[in-house]
Amino acid sequence: MVKIEILGTDCAKCKAMAKNVDKAIQELGVQVVVIKVDSIQAIMDRGVMMIPALYIDGKEVAIGRAPSVEEIKNLLKK
């Protein structure tokens, strides 16, 4: 099963990313595990300096921006 990690706090970009991830998952109809990491310490421990950050199966795919629904769908199809 695919594991998606959303690293971010409660900022507008972080909320947009979470919303886009949810919509992409719903549109694709795939089963994934979504983990939301909002602890600043946990985010810094990963070496992330800009939020939001998106990881798919442990691989960094977006930092400092909220990818579009279509971009997330394409990343999940790979």
C-alpha positions as CSV (number, residue, x, y, z in Angstrom):
1,M,0.0,0.0,0.0
2,V,1.2,3.5,-0.9
3,K,2.2,5.7,2.1
4,I,1.7,9.5,1.8
5,E,3.2,11.8,4.3
6,I,2.1,15.4,4.5
7,L,4.5,17.5,6.6
8,G,3.2,20.9,7.7
9,T,1.5,22.9,10.3
10,D,-1.8,24.7,10.0
11,C,-0.8,27.2,7.3
12,A,-2.8,27.9,4.2
13,K,-0.4,26.0,1.9
14,C,-0.5,23.0,4.2
15,K,-4.3,23.0,4.3
16,A,-4.4,23.3,0.5
17,M,-2.0,20.3,0.1
18,A,-4.0,18.1,2.5
19,K,-7.2,19.0,0.6
20,N,-5.5,18.3,-2.8
21,V,-4.1,15.0,-1.6
22,D,-7.6,13.9,-0.3
23,K,-9.2,14.9,-3.6
24,A,-6.6,13.1,-5.7
25,I,-7.0,9.9,-3.7
26,Q,-10.8,10.1,-4.0
27,E,-10.7,10.7,-7.8
28,L,-8.2,7.9,-8.3
29,G,-10.1,5.5,-6.0
30,V,-6.8,4.2,-4.6
31,Q,-6.2,2.9,-1.1
32,V,-3.3,4.7,0.6
33,V,-2.1,5.4,4.1
34,V,-2.0,9.2,4.8
35,I,0.1,10.4,7.6
36,K,0.0,14.1,8.6
37,V,3.1,15.3,10.5
38,D,2.5,18.6,12.2
39,S,5.2,18.5,14.8
40,I,7.8,21.2,14.0
41,Q,10.5,19.0,15.6
42,A,9.5,15.9,13.5
43,I,9.6,18.1,10.4
44,M,13.0,19.5,11.2
45,D,14.3,16.0,12.0
46,R,13.5,15.1,8.4
47,G,15.6,18.0,7.2
48,V,12.6,19.9,5.8
49,M,13.2,23.6,5.9
50,M,10.1,24.8,4.0
51,I,6.6,23.5,4.5
52,P,4.4,22.0,3.3
53,A,6.3,18.9,2.2
54,L,4.9,15.9,0.5
55,Y,6.5,12.4,0.6
56,I,5.2,9.4,-1.3
57,D,6.6,6.0,-0.1
58,G,9.4,7.9,1.7
59,K,10.5,9.9,-1.3
60,E,10.3,13.7,-1.2
61,V,8.1,14.9,-4.1
62,A,7.2,18.5,-3.2
63,I,8.7,21.0,-0.8
64,G,7.4,24.5,0.0
65,R,4.3,24.4,-2.2
66,A,1.0,22.6,-2.6
67,P,0.9,20.5,-5.7
68,S,-2.3,20.5,-7.7
69,V,-4.7,17.6,-7.7
70,E,-3.6,16.5,-11.2
71,E,0.1,16.6,-10.2
72,I,-0.6,14.5,-7.1
73,K,-2.6,12.0,-9.2
74,N,0.3,11.7,-11.7
75,L,2.7,11.1,-8.8
76,L,0.5,8.4,-7.4
77,K,0.2,6.7,-10.8
78,K,4.0,6.2,-11.0
